[in-house]
């Protein structure tokens, strides 16, 4: 869990079906067991859509220690959406 204290990203790359999401969820469960606040979102596109709905919806993501996002970079996003995501 040192990556959380250092505010580092963890990125799993690989072909479909190799277990990237399984590993991400395992890290999320471990972070929860250590008392960290974790949010899970299905995809980068759905996260961007939620954030575009209302700026008030950003706060839970900013306050979380870990946000699990699947399919980042799978579909193209425009510059404003990328800025909102990052």
HTML snippet that shows the backbone in 3Dmol.js (N, CA, C, O; Angstrom):
<script src="https://3Dmol.org/build/3Dmol-min.js"></script>
<div id="view" style="width:600px;height:400px;position:relative"></div>
<script>
const pdb = `
ATOM      1  N   UNK A   1       0.803  -1.202   0.000  1.00  0.00           N
ATOM      2  CA  UNK A   1       0.000   0.000   0.000  1.00  0.00           C
ATOM      3  C   UNK A   1       0.845   1.266   0.000  1.00  0.00           C
ATOM      4  O   UNK A   1       0.306   2.364   0.139  1.00  0.00           O
ATOM      5  N   UNK A   2       2.156   1.134  -0.153  1.00  0.00           N
ATOM      6  CA  UNK A   2       3.016   2.325  -0.160  1.00  0.00           C
ATOM      7  C   UNK A   2       2.715   3.251  -1.338  1.00  0.00           C
ATOM      8  O   UNK A   2       2.961   4.455  -1.262  1.00  0.00           O
ATOM      9  N   UNK A   3       2.185   2.691  -2.425  1.00  0.00           N
ATOM     10  CA  UNK A   3       1.852   3.526  -3.576  1.00  0.00           C
ATOM     11  C   UNK A   3       0.786   4.556  -3.217  1.00  0.00           C
ATOM     12  O   UNK A   3       0.756   5.637  -3.805  1.00  0.00           O
ATOM     13  N   UNK A   4      -0.089   4.240  -2.260  1.00  0.00           N
ATOM     14  CA  UNK A   4      -1.119   5.196  -1.836  1.00  0.00           C
ATOM     15  C   UNK A   4      -0.494   6.356  -1.062  1.00  0.00           C
ATOM     16  O   UNK A   4      -0.837   7.517  -1.284  1.00  0.00           O
ATOM     17  N   UNK A   5       0.410   6.038  -0.167  1.00  0.00           N
ATOM     18  CA  UNK A   5       1.068   7.087   0.616  1.00  0.00           C
ATOM     19  C   UNK A   5       1.894   8.007  -0.283  1.00  0.00           C
ATOM     20  O   UNK A   5       2.043   9.195   0.004  1.00  0.00           O
ATOM     21  N   UNK A   6       2.429   7.452  -1.370  1.00  0.00           N
ATOM     22  CA  UNK A   6       3.254   8.230  -2.295  1.00  0.00           C
ATOM     23  C   UNK A   6       2.429   8.882  -3.409  1.00  0.00           C
ATOM     24  O   UNK A   6       2.978   9.586  -4.256  1.00  0.00           O
ATOM     25  N   UNK A   7       1.108   8.648  -3.408  1.00  0.00           N
ATOM     26  CA  UNK A   7       0.206   9.172  -4.444  1.00  0.00           C
ATOM     27  C   UNK A   7       0.655   8.741  -5.840  1.00  0.00           C
ATOM     28  O   UNK A   7       0.650   9.535  -6.780  1.00  0.00           O
ATOM     29  N   UNK A   8       1.040   7.475  -5.957  1.00  0.00           N
ATOM     30  CA  UNK A   8       1.476   6.909  -7.226  1.00  0.00           C
ATOM     31  C   UNK A   8       0.332   6.161  -7.902  1.00  0.00           C
ATOM     32  O   UNK A   8      -0.579   5.664  -7.240  1.00  0.00           O
ATOM     33  N   UNK A   9       0.394   6.091  -9.210  1.00  0.00           N
ATOM     34  CA  UNK A   9      -0.588   5.336  -9.986  1.00  0.00           C
ATOM     35  C   UNK A   9      -0.134   3.892 -10.127  1.00  0.00           C
ATOM     36  O   UNK A   9       1.060   3.595 -10.121  1.00  0.00           O
ATOM     37  N   UNK A  10      -1.103   3.007 -10.253  1.00  0.00           N
ATOM     38  CA  UNK A  10      -0.838   1.612 -10.585  1.00  0.00           C
ATOM     39  C   UNK A  10      -1.627   1.324 -11.847  1.00  0.00           C
ATOM     40  O   UNK A  10      -2.841   1.526 -11.889  1.00  0.00           O
ATOM     41  N   UNK A  11      -0.945   0.857 -12.866  1.00  0.00           N
ATOM     42  CA  UNK A  11      -1.585   0.577 -14.143  1.00  0.00           C
ATOM     43  C   UNK A  11      -1.309  -0.873 -14.510  1.00  0.00           C
ATOM     44  O   UNK A  11      -0.157  -1.308 -14.539  1.00  0.00           O
ATOM     45  N   UNK A  12      -2.375  -1.617 -14.789  1.00  0.00           N
ATOM     46  CA  UNK A  12      -2.250  -2.993 -15.239  1.00  0.00           C
ATOM     47  C   UNK A  12      -2.487  -3.023 -16.743  1.00  0.00           C
ATOM     48  O   UNK A  12      -3.538  -2.593 -17.218  1.00  0.00           O
ATOM     49  N   UNK A  13      -1.524  -3.524 -17.483  1.00  0.00           N
ATOM     50  CA  UNK A  13      -1.628  -3.645 -18.930  1.00  0.00           C
ATOM     51  C   UNK A  13      -1.590  -5.115 -19.311  1.00  0.00           C
ATOM     52  O   UNK A  13      -0.887  -5.910 -18.688  1.00  0.00           O
ATOM     53  N   UNK A  14      -2.352  -5.471 -20.340  1.00  0.00           N
ATOM     54  CA  UNK A  14      -2.317  -6.845 -20.821  1.00  0.00           C
ATOM     55  C   UNK A  14      -3.510  -7.143 -21.705  1.00  0.00           C
ATOM     56  O   UNK A  14      -4.435  -6.341 -21.837  1.00  0.00           O
ATOM     57  N   UNK A  15      -3.462  -8.298 -22.292  1.00  0.00           N
ATOM     58  CA  UNK A  15      -4.531  -8.747 -23.186  1.00  0.00           C
ATOM     59  C   UNK A  15      -5.807  -9.022 -22.390  1.00  0.00           C
ATOM     60  O   UNK A  15      -5.757  -9.224 -21.177  1.00  0.00           O
ATOM     61  N   UNK A  16      -6.957  -9.030 -23.087  1.00  0.00           N
ATOM     62  CA  UNK A  16      -8.214  -9.359 -22.402  1.00  0.00           C
ATOM     63  C   UNK A  16      -8.153 -10.743 -21.755  1.00  0.00           C
ATOM     64  O   UNK A  16      -7.633 -11.701 -22.328  1.00  0.00           O
ATOM     65  N   UNK A  17      -8.704 -10.814 -20.541  1.00  0.00           N
ATOM     66  CA  UNK A  17      -8.816 -12.090 -19.854  1.00  0.00           C
ATOM     67  C   UNK A  17      -7.618 -12.519 -19.032  1.00  0.00           C
ATOM     68  O   UNK A  17      -7.588 -13.644 -18.532  1.00  0.00           O
ATOM     69  N   UNK A  18      -6.613 -11.636 -18.877  1.00  0.00           N
ATOM     70  CA  UNK A  18      -5.427 -12.034 -18.115  1.00  0.00           C
ATOM     71  C   UNK A  18      -5.528 -11.711 -16.628  1.00  0.00           C
ATOM     72  O   UNK A  18      -4.659 -12.105 -15.850  1.00  0.00           O
ATOM     73  N   UNK A  19      -6.599 -10.986 -16.217  1.00  0.00           N
ATOM     74  CA  UNK A  19      -6.817 -10.735 -14.797  1.00  0.00           C
ATOM     75  C   UNK A  19      -6.472  -9.351 -14.300  1.00  0.00           C
ATOM     76  O   UNK A  19      -6.265  -9.159 -13.102  1.00  0.00           O
ATOM     77  N   UNK A  20      -6.406  -8.388 -15.190  1.00  0.00           N
ATOM     78  CA  UNK A  20      -6.092  -7.016 -14.757  1.00  0.00           C
ATOM     79  C   UNK A  20      -7.092  -6.507 -13.731  1.00  0.00           C
ATOM     80  O   UNK A  20      -6.703  -5.983 -12.687  1.00  0.00           O
ATOM     81  N   UNK A  21      -8.381  -6.659 -14.025  1.00  0.00           N
ATOM     82  CA  UNK A  21      -9.413  -6.146 -13.121  1.00  0.00           C
ATOM     83  C   UNK A  21      -9.427  -6.946 -11.817  1.00  0.00           C
ATOM     84  O   UNK A  21      -9.682  -6.384 -10.751  1.00  0.00           O
ATOM     85  N   UNK A  22      -9.161  -8.227 -11.890  1.00  0.00           N
ATOM     86  CA  UNK A  22      -9.087  -9.050 -10.682  1.00  0.00           C
ATOM     87  C   UNK A  22      -7.996  -8.511  -9.749  1.00  0.00           C
ATOM     88  O   UNK A  22      -8.202  -8.406  -8.540  1.00  0.00           O
ATOM     89  N   UNK A  23      -6.848  -8.174 -10.316  1.00  0.00           N
ATOM     90  CA  UNK A  23      -5.759  -7.609  -9.514  1.00  0.00           C
ATOM     91  C   UNK A  23      -6.128  -6.239  -8.958  1.00  0.00           C
ATOM     92  O   UNK A  23      -5.819  -5.932  -7.807  1.00  0.00           O
ATOM     93  N   UNK A  24      -6.785  -5.418  -9.769  1.00  0.00           N
ATOM     94  CA  UNK A  24      -7.187  -4.085  -9.306  1.00  0.00           C
ATOM     95  C   UNK A  24      -8.175  -4.182  -8.146  1.00  0.00           C
ATOM     96  O   UNK A  24      -8.071  -3.442  -7.168  1.00  0.00           O
ATOM     97  N   UNK A  25      -9.124  -5.092  -8.261  1.00  0.00           N
ATOM     98  CA  UNK A  25     -10.103  -5.273  -7.177  1.00  0.00           C
ATOM     99  C   UNK A  25      -9.424  -5.827  -5.931  1.00  0.00           C
ATOM    100  O   UNK A  25      -9.772  -5.446  -4.813  1.00  0.00           O
ATOM    101  N   UNK A  26      -8.464  -6.716  -6.114  1.00  0.00           N
ATOM    102  CA  UNK A  26      -7.719  -7.248  -4.961  1.00  0.00           C
ATOM    103  C   UNK A  26      -6.971  -6.123  -4.239  1.00  0.00           C
ATOM    104  O   UNK A  26      -6.945  -6.083  -3.009  1.00  0.00           O
ATOM    105  N   UNK A  27      -6.367  -5.214  -5.001  1.00  0.00           N
ATOM    106  CA  UNK A  27      -5.706  -4.059  -4.377  1.00  0.00           C
ATOM    107  C   UNK A  27      -6.711  -3.182  -3.644  1.00  0.00           C
ATOM    108  O   UNK A  27      -6.426  -2.679  -2.557  1.00  0.00           O
ATOM    109  N   UNK A  28      -7.889  -2.999  -4.237  1.00  0.00           N
ATOM    110  CA  UNK A  28      -8.926  -2.184  -3.608  1.00  0.00           C
ATOM    111  C   UNK A  28      -9.389  -2.807  -2.295  1.00  0.00           C
ATOM    112  O   UNK A  28      -9.558  -2.100  -1.301  1.00  0.00           O
ATOM    113  N   UNK A  29      -9.592  -4.106  -2.282  1.00  0.00           N
ATOM    114  CA  UNK A  29     -10.003  -4.802  -1.056  1.00  0.00           C
ATOM    115  C   UNK A  29      -8.920  -4.675   0.009  1.00  0.00           C
ATOM    116  O   UNK A  29      -9.219  -4.435   1.178  1.00  0.00           O
ATOM    117  N   UNK A  30      -7.671  -4.834  -0.393  1.00  0.00           N
ATOM    118  CA  UNK A  30      -6.549  -4.709   0.555  1.00  0.00           C
ATOM    119  C   UNK A  30      -6.485  -3.278   1.105  1.00  0.00           C
ATOM    120  O   UNK A  30      -6.264  -3.080   2.300  1.00  0.00           O
ATOM    121  N   UNK A  31      -6.679  -2.291   0.237  1.00  0.00           N
ATOM    122  CA  UNK A  31      -6.666  -0.896   0.691  1.00  0.00           C
ATOM    123  C   UNK A  31      -7.789  -0.646   1.690  1.00  0.00           C
ATOM    124  O   UNK A  31      -7.582   0.033   2.695  1.00  0.00           O
ATOM    125  N   UNK A  32      -8.975  -1.189   1.422  1.00  0.00           N
ATOM    126  CA  UNK A  32     -10.103  -1.053   2.361  1.00  0.00           C
ATOM    127  C   UNK A  32      -9.756  -1.675   3.709  1.00  0.00           C
ATOM    128  O   UNK A  32     -10.054  -1.109   4.761  1.00  0.00           O
ATOM    129  N   UNK A  33      -9.128  -2.833   3.667  1.00  0.00           N
ATOM    130  CA  UNK A  33      -8.786  -3.517   4.917  1.00  0.00           C
ATOM    131  C   UNK A  33      -7.748  -2.746   5.729  1.00  0.00           C
ATOM    132  O   UNK A  33      -7.611  -2.957   6.934  1.00  0.00           O
ATOM    133  N   UNK A  34      -7.018  -1.851   5.062  1.00  0.00           N
ATOM    134  CA  UNK A  34      -6.050  -0.997   5.756  1.00  0.00           C
ATOM    135  C   UNK A  34      -6.652   0.361   6.116  1.00  0.00           C
ATOM    136  O   UNK A  34      -5.945   1.244   6.602  1.00  0.00           O
ATOM    137  N   UNK A  35      -7.961   0.532   5.879  1.00  0.00           N
ATOM    138  CA  UNK A  35      -8.638   1.755   6.282  1.00  0.00           C
ATOM    139  C   UNK A  35      -8.661   2.865   5.255  1.00  0.00           C
ATOM    140  O   UNK A  35      -9.091   3.976   5.566  1.00  0.00           O
ATOM    141  N   UNK A  36      -8.217   2.603   4.050  1.00  0.00           N
ATOM    142  CA  UNK A  36      -8.249   3.626   3.001  1.00  0.00           C
ATOM    143  C   UNK A  36      -9.636   3.694   2.384  1.00  0.00           C
ATOM    144  O   UNK A  36     -10.341   2.689   2.289  1.00  0.00           O
ATOM    145  N   UNK A  37     -10.017   4.898   1.965  1.00  0.00           N
ATOM    146  CA  UNK A  37     -11.291   5.096   1.273  1.00  0.00           C
ATOM    147  C   UNK A  37     -11.085   4.765  -0.203  1.00  0.00           C
ATOM    148  O   UNK A  37     -10.202   5.321  -0.857  1.00  0.00           O
ATOM    149  N   UNK A  38     -11.915   3.846  -0.721  1.00  0.00           N
ATOM    150  CA  UNK A  38     -11.772   3.360  -2.094  1.00  0.00           C
ATOM    151  C   UNK A  38     -13.071   3.561  -2.859  1.00  0.00           C
ATOM    152  O   UNK A  38     -14.157   3.314  -2.335  1.00  0.00           O
ATOM    153  N   UNK A  39     -12.949   4.009  -4.099  1.00  0.00           N
ATOM    154  CA  UNK A  39     -14.098   4.106  -4.999  1.00  0.00           C
ATOM    155  C   UNK A  39     -13.820   3.253  -6.222  1.00  0.00           C
ATOM    156  O   UNK A  39     -12.701   3.218  -6.734  1.00  0.00           O
ATOM    157  N   UNK A  40     -14.856   2.567  -6.682  1.00  0.00           N
ATOM    158  CA  UNK A  40     -14.743   1.744  -7.876  1.00  0.00           C
ATOM    159  C   UNK A  40     -15.691   2.315  -8.921  1.00  0.00           C
ATOM    160  O   UNK A  40     -16.855   2.591  -8.633  1.00  0.00           O
ATOM    161  N   UNK A  41     -15.192   2.484 -10.111  1.00  0.00           N
ATOM    162  CA  UNK A  41     -16.002   2.953 -11.228  1.00  0.00           C
ATOM    163  C   UNK A  41     -15.804   1.974 -12.369  1.00  0.00           C
ATOM    164  O   UNK A  41     -14.706   1.448 -12.548  1.00  0.00           O
ATOM    165  N   UNK A  42     -16.835   1.726 -13.132  1.00  0.00           N
ATOM    166  CA  UNK A  42     -16.724   0.696 -14.150  1.00  0.00           C
ATOM    167  C   UNK A  42     -15.740   1.042 -15.263  1.00  0.00           C
ATOM    168  O   UNK A  42     -14.870   0.233 -15.583  1.00  0.00           O
ATOM    169  N   UNK A  43     -15.859   2.220 -15.856  1.00  0.00           N
ATOM    170  CA  UNK A  43     -14.971   2.593 -16.958  1.00  0.00           C
ATOM    171  C   UNK A  43     -14.608   4.071 -16.888  1.00  0.00           C
ATOM    172  O   UNK A  43     -15.260   4.862 -16.207  1.00  0.00           O
ATOM    173  N   UNK A  44     -13.567   4.415 -17.599  1.00  0.00           N
ATOM    174  CA  UNK A  44     -13.147   5.808 -17.671  1.00  0.00           C
ATOM    175  C   UNK A  44     -14.249   6.669 -18.290  1.00  0.00           C
ATOM    176  O   UNK A  44     -14.498   7.782 -17.826  1.00  0.00           O
ATOM    177  N   UNK A  45     -14.905   6.165 -19.325  1.00  0.00           N
ATOM    178  CA  UNK A  45     -15.961   6.913 -20.006  1.00  0.00           C
ATOM    179  C   UNK A  45     -17.135   7.183 -19.061  1.00  0.00           C
ATOM    180  O   UNK A  45     -17.668   8.292 -19.049  1.00  0.00           O
ATOM    181  N   UNK A  46     -17.545   6.188 -18.272  1.00  0.00           N
ATOM    182  CA  UNK A  46     -18.662   6.408 -17.351  1.00  0.00           C
ATOM    183  C   UNK A  46     -18.264   7.353 -16.221  1.00  0.00           C
ATOM    184  O   UNK A  46     -19.096   8.119 -15.735  1.00  0.00           O
ATOM    185  N   UNK A  47     -17.009   7.307 -15.801  1.00  0.00           N
ATOM    186  CA  UNK A  47     -16.529   8.243 -14.783  1.00  0.00           C
ATOM    187  C   UNK A  47     -16.574   9.673 -15.330  1.00  0.00           C
ATOM    188  O   UNK A  47     -17.045  10.584 -14.649  1.00  0.00           O
ATOM    189  N   UNK A  48     -16.094   9.866 -16.538  1.00  0.00           N
ATOM    190  CA  UNK A  48     -16.125  11.199 -17.143  1.00  0.00           C
ATOM    191  C   UNK A  48     -17.564  11.690 -17.264  1.00  0.00           C
ATOM    192  O   UNK A  48     -17.844  12.859 -16.998  1.00  0.00           O
ATOM    193  N   UNK A  49     -18.472  10.811 -17.661  1.00  0.00           N
ATOM    194  CA  UNK A  49     -19.887  11.195 -17.787  1.00  0.00           C
ATOM    195  C   UNK A  49     -20.443  11.654 -16.447  1.00  0.00           C
ATOM    196  O   UNK A  49     -21.166  12.649 -16.392  1.00  0.00           O
ATOM    197  N   UNK A  50     -20.121  10.951 -15.366  1.00  0.00           N
ATOM    198  CA  UNK A  50     -20.590  11.354 -14.031  1.00  0.00           C
ATOM    199  C   UNK A  50     -20.024  12.702 -13.634  1.00  0.00           C
ATOM    200  O   UNK A  50     -20.738  13.547 -13.093  1.00  0.00           O
ATOM    201  N   UNK A  51     -18.746  12.905 -13.900  1.00  0.00           N
ATOM    202  CA  UNK A  51     -18.103  14.157 -13.522  1.00  0.00           C
ATOM    203  C   UNK A  51     -18.626  15.334 -14.339  1.00  0.00           C
ATOM    204  O   UNK A  51     -18.676  16.458 -13.840  1.00  0.00           O
ATOM    205  N   UNK A  52     -19.017  15.087 -15.586  1.00  0.00           N
ATOM    206  CA  UNK A  52     -19.570  16.144 -16.427  1.00  0.00           C
ATOM    207  C   UNK A  52     -20.966  16.547 -15.977  1.00  0.00           C
ATOM    208  O   UNK A  52     -21.386  17.680 -16.214  1.00  0.00           O
ATOM    209  N   UNK A  53     -21.686  15.647 -15.336  1.00  0.00           N
ATOM    210  CA  UNK A  53     -23.043  15.941 -14.866  1.00  0.00           C
ATOM    211  C   UNK A  53     -23.054  17.079 -13.860  1.00  0.00           C
ATOM    212  O   UNK A  53     -23.911  17.961 -13.910  1.00  0.00           O
ATOM    213  N   UNK A  54     -22.091  17.048 -12.945  1.00  0.00           N
ATOM    214  CA  UNK A  54     -22.088  18.039 -11.877  1.00  0.00           C
ATOM    215  C   UNK A  54     -20.709  18.119 -11.245  1.00  0.00           C
ATOM    216  O   UNK A  54     -20.097  17.095 -10.941  1.00  0.00           O
ATOM    217  N   UNK A  55     -20.225  19.335 -11.050  1.00  0.00           N
ATOM    218  CA  UNK A  55     -18.937  19.507 -10.387  1.00  0.00           C
ATOM    219  C   UNK A  55     -18.992  19.005  -8.946  1.00  0.00           C
ATOM    220  O   UNK A  55     -17.956  18.654  -8.381  1.00  0.00           O
ATOM    221  N   UNK A  56     -20.175  18.963  -8.344  1.00  0.00           N
ATOM    222  CA  UNK A  56     -20.322  18.476  -6.976  1.00  0.00           C
ATOM    223  C   UNK A  56     -19.994  16.991  -6.887  1.00  0.00           C
ATOM    224  O   UNK A  56     -19.664  16.491  -5.812  1.00  0.00           O
ATOM    225  N   UNK A  57     -20.081  16.293  -7.999  1.00  0.00           N
ATOM    226  CA  UNK A  57     -19.802  14.858  -7.996  1.00  0.00           C
ATOM    227  C   UNK A  57     -18.307  14.561  -7.980  1.00  0.00           C
ATOM    228  O   UNK A  57     -17.913  13.400  -7.863  1.00  0.00           O
ATOM    229  N   UNK A  58     -17.477  15.580  -8.095  1.00  0.00           N
ATOM    230  CA  UNK A  58     -16.028  15.386  -8.093  1.00  0.00           C
ATOM    231  C   UNK A  58     -15.515  15.099  -6.688  1.00  0.00           C
ATOM    232  O   UNK A  58     -14.566  14.333  -6.518  1.00  0.00           O
ATOM    233  N   UNK A  59     -16.133  15.704  -5.685  1.00  0.00           N
ATOM    234  CA  UNK A  59     -15.619  15.627  -4.313  1.00  0.00           C
ATOM    235  C   UNK A  59     -15.349  14.197  -3.825  1.00  0.00           C
ATOM    236  O   UNK A  59     -14.276  13.963  -3.270  1.00  0.00           O
ATOM    237  N   UNK A  60     -16.254  13.231  -3.999  1.00  0.00           N
ATOM    238  CA  UNK A  60     -15.946  11.880  -3.519  1.00  0.00           C
ATOM    239  C   UNK A  60     -14.694  11.280  -4.162  1.00  0.00           C
ATOM    240  O   UNK A  60     -13.963  10.529  -3.515  1.00  0.00           O
ATOM    241  N   UNK A  61     -14.447  11.607  -5.420  1.00  0.00           N
ATOM    242  CA  UNK A  61     -13.271  11.075  -6.104  1.00  0.00           C
ATOM    243  C   UNK A  61     -11.997  11.745  -5.603  1.00  0.00           C
ATOM    244  O   UNK A  61     -10.959  11.096  -5.477  1.00  0.00           O
ATOM    245  N   UNK A  62     -12.074  13.030  -5.321  1.00  0.00           N
ATOM    246  CA  UNK A  62     -10.917  13.753  -4.808  1.00  0.00           C
ATOM    247  C   UNK A  62     -10.573  13.286  -3.392  1.00  0.00           C
ATOM    248  O   UNK A  62      -9.400  13.221  -3.024  1.00  0.00           O
ATOM    249  N   UNK A  63     -11.591  12.964  -2.605  1.00  0.00           N
ATOM    250  CA  UNK A  63     -11.375  12.546  -1.220  1.00  0.00           C
ATOM    251  C   UNK A  63     -10.981  11.085  -1.069  1.00  0.00           C
ATOM    252  O   UNK A  63     -10.551  10.677   0.010  1.00  0.00           O
ATOM    253  N   UNK A  64     -11.114  10.294  -2.113  1.00  0.00           N
ATOM    254  CA  UNK A  64     -10.766   8.874  -2.037  1.00  0.00           C
ATOM    255  C   UNK A  64      -9.256   8.696  -2.109  1.00  0.00           C
ATOM    256  O   UNK A  64      -8.558   9.444  -2.794  1.00  0.00           O
ATOM    257  N   UNK A  65      -8.771   7.697  -1.393  1.00  0.00           N
ATOM    258  CA  UNK A  65      -7.353   7.352  -1.466  1.00  0.00           C
ATOM    259  C   UNK A  65      -7.038   6.563  -2.728  1.00  0.00           C
ATOM    260  O   UNK A  65      -5.938   6.650  -3.273  1.00  0.00           O
ATOM    261  N   UNK A  66      -8.032   5.783  -3.189  1.00  0.00           N
ATOM    262  CA  UNK A  66      -7.847   4.935  -4.359  1.00  0.00           C
ATOM    263  C   UNK A  66      -9.118   4.948  -5.196  1.00  0.00           C
ATOM    264  O   UNK A  66     -10.215   4.736  -4.678  1.00  0.00           O
ATOM    265  N   UNK A  67      -8.965   5.196  -6.482  1.00  0.00           N
ATOM    266  CA  UNK A  67     -10.083   5.135  -7.423  1.00  0.00           C
ATOM    267  C   UNK A  67      -9.712   4.086  -8.476  1.00  0.00           C
ATOM    268  O   UNK A  67      -8.701   4.221  -9.164  1.00  0.00           O
ATOM    269  N   UNK A  68     -10.529   3.050  -8.596  1.00  0.00           N
ATOM    270  CA  UNK A  68     -10.291   1.986  -9.573  1.00  0.00           C
ATOM    271  C   UNK A  68     -11.085   2.317 -10.829  1.00  0.00           C
ATOM    272  O   UNK A  68     -12.305   2.473 -10.783  1.00  0.00           O
ATOM    273  N   UNK A  69     -10.382   2.421 -11.947  1.00  0.00           N
ATOM    274  CA  UNK A  69     -11.009   2.765 -13.225  1.00  0.00           C
ATOM    275  C   UNK A  69     -10.586   1.730 -14.267  1.00  0.00           C
ATOM    276  O   UNK A  69      -9.397   1.460 -14.440  1.00  0.00           O
ATOM    277  N   UNK A  70     -11.561   1.160 -14.952  1.00  0.00           N
ATOM    278  CA  UNK A  70     -11.295   0.179 -15.997  1.00  0.00           C
ATOM    279  C   UNK A  70     -11.369   0.855 -17.361  1.00  0.00           C
ATOM    280  O   UNK A  70     -12.018   1.889 -17.518  1.00  0.00           O
ATOM    281  N   UNK A  71     -10.717   0.278 -18.317  1.00  0.00           N
ATOM    282  CA  UNK A  71     -10.761   0.701 -19.721  1.00  0.00           C
ATOM    283  C   UNK A  71     -10.301   2.140 -19.933  1.00  0.00           C
ATOM    284  O   UNK A  71     -10.861   2.851 -20.767  1.00  0.00           O
ATOM    285  N   UNK A  72      -9.305   2.569 -19.199  1.00  0.00           N
ATOM    286  CA  UNK A  72      -8.728   3.899 -19.432  1.00  0.00           C
ATOM    287  C   UNK A  72      -7.972   3.869 -20.746  1.00  0.00           C
ATOM    288  O   UNK A  72      -7.103   3.023 -20.956  1.00  0.00           O
ATOM    289  N   UNK A  73      -8.307   4.797 -21.625  1.00  0.00           N
ATOM    290  CA  UNK A  73      -7.642   4.865 -22.914  1.00  0.00           C
ATOM    291  C   UNK A  73      -8.224   3.953 -23.979  1.00  0.00           C
ATOM    292  O   UNK A  73      -7.731   3.924 -25.107  1.00  0.00           O
ATOM    293  N   UNK A  74      -9.257   3.217 -23.638  1.00  0.00           N
ATOM    294  CA  UNK A  74      -9.875   2.297 -24.597  1.00  0.00           C
ATOM    295  C   UNK A  74     -10.652   3.055 -25.666  1.00  0.00           C
ATOM    296  O   UNK A  74     -10.593   2.712 -26.847  1.00  0.00           O
ATOM    297  N   UNK A  75     -11.377   4.083 -25.250  1.00  0.00           N
ATOM    298  CA  UNK A  75     -12.127   4.931 -26.179  1.00  0.00           C
ATOM    299  C   UNK A  75     -11.537   6.333 -26.142  1.00  0.00           C
ATOM    300  O   UNK A  75     -11.056   6.772 -25.097  1.00  0.00           O
ATOM    301  N   UNK A  76     -11.565   7.042 -27.264  1.00  0.00           N
ATOM    302  CA  UNK A  76     -10.994   8.392 -27.288  1.00  0.00           C
ATOM    303  C   UNK A  76     -11.831   9.381 -26.485  1.00  0.00           C
ATOM    304  O   UNK A  76     -13.052   9.259 -26.389  1.00  0.00           O
ATOM    305  N   UNK A  77     -11.140  10.361 -25.911  1.00  0.00           N
ATOM    306  CA  UNK A  77     -11.798  11.452 -25.186  1.00  0.00           C
ATOM    307  C   UNK A  77     -11.237  12.764 -25.719  1.00  0.00           C
ATOM    308  O   UNK A  77     -10.114  12.811 -26.221  1.00  0.00           O
ATOM    309  N   UNK A  78     -12.023  13.826 -25.606  1.00  0.00           N
ATOM    310  CA  UNK A  78     -11.514  15.126 -26.052  1.00  0.00           C
ATOM    311  C   UNK A  78     -10.667  15.760 -24.942  1.00  0.00           C
ATOM    312  O   UNK A  78     -10.568  15.223 -23.838  1.00  0.00           O
ATOM    313  N   UNK A  79     -10.064  16.899 -25.251  1.00  0.00           N
ATOM    314  CA  UNK A  79      -9.154  17.555 -24.307  1.00  0.00           C
ATOM    315  C   UNK A  79      -9.852  17.940 -23.009  1.00  0.00           C
ATOM    316  O   UNK A  79      -9.270  17.782 -21.936  1.00  0.00           O
ATOM    317  N   UNK A  80     -11.083  18.442 -23.079  1.00  0.00           N
ATOM    318  CA  UNK A  80     -11.812  18.821 -21.864  1.00  0.00           C
ATOM    319  C   UNK A  80     -12.108  17.606 -20.997  1.00  0.00           C
ATOM    320  O   UNK A  80     -11.987  17.673 -19.774  1.00  0.00           O
ATOM    321  N   UNK A  81     -12.492  16.508 -21.613  1.00  0.00           N
ATOM    322  CA  UNK A  81     -12.773  15.279 -20.859  1.00  0.00           C
ATOM    323  C   UNK A  81     -11.498  14.731 -20.209  1.00  0.00           C
ATOM    324  O   UNK A  81     -11.528  14.273 -19.066  1.00  0.00           O
ATOM    325  N   UNK A  82     -10.391  14.779 -20.933  1.00  0.00           N
ATOM    326  CA  UNK A  82      -9.115  14.325 -20.376  1.00  0.00           C
ATOM    327  C   UNK A  82      -8.713  15.187 -19.191  1.00  0.00           C
ATOM    328  O   UNK A  82      -8.237  14.675 -18.178  1.00  0.00           O
ATOM    329  N   UNK A  83      -8.904  16.501 -19.318  1.00  0.00           N
ATOM    330  CA  UNK A  83      -8.587  17.403 -18.203  1.00  0.00           C
ATOM    331  C   UNK A  83      -9.456  17.086 -16.989  1.00  0.00           C
ATOM    332  O   UNK A  83      -8.963  17.056 -15.861  1.00  0.00           O
ATOM    333  N   UNK A  84     -10.730  16.853 -17.214  1.00  0.00           N
ATOM    334  CA  UNK A  84     -11.646  16.527 -16.122  1.00  0.00           C
ATOM    335  C   UNK A  84     -11.231  15.216 -15.449  1.00  0.00           C
ATOM    336  O   UNK A  84     -11.246  15.112 -14.223  1.00  0.00           O
ATOM    337  N   UNK A  85     -10.866  14.230 -16.245  1.00  0.00           N
ATOM    338  CA  UNK A  85     -10.456  12.935 -15.698  1.00  0.00           C
ATOM    339  C   UNK A  85      -9.193  13.045 -14.853  1.00  0.00           C
ATOM    340  O   UNK A  85      -9.147  12.542 -13.730  1.00  0.00           O
ATOM    341  N   UNK A  86      -8.177  13.698 -15.387  1.00  0.00           N
ATOM    342  CA  UNK A  86      -6.906  13.778 -14.668  1.00  0.00           C
ATOM    343  C   UNK A  86      -6.918  14.841 -13.596  1.00  0.00           C
ATOM    344  O   UNK A  86      -5.918  15.030 -12.903  1.00  0.00           O
TER     345      UNK A  86
END
`;
const viewer = $3Dmol.createViewer("view");
viewer.addModel(pdb, "pdb");
viewer.setStyle({}, {cartoon: {color: "spectrum"}});
viewer.zoomTo();
viewer.render();
</script>
